[in-house]
Amino acid sequence: MAIGPRRPVFYISVLTLGFVLGGFLSALLRRFLPEGPAKEFFTWTVTPSVGPLHLDLIIFSLTVGPLALQVSLLGLVGIVLAYLLARSLF
């Protein structure tokens, strides 16, 4: 069954739902798995960050940051699960 092009809102909502679901799964496993290689593997995260960004204008000064995104294996699993769920519903 061919479906026309999806809207960007669909992809943004799937990514958001996936990151929330993956974060929940990661927190759940971090809390209940015993110490060992499985816990280290499933709860391993990468956190790239940018900042702080300082913008100094004559009238005002603005500092933003640091901005960080925490990506884990279970976050990616959550994105895949959210995409499969959304694809089956819509």
Secondary structure, DSSP 8 states (H G I E B T S, - for coil): -------HHHHHHHHHHHHHHHHHHHHHHHHHS-SSHHHHHHT-EE--EE--EEEE-SS-EEEE--EE--EEHHHHHHHHHHHHHHHHH-
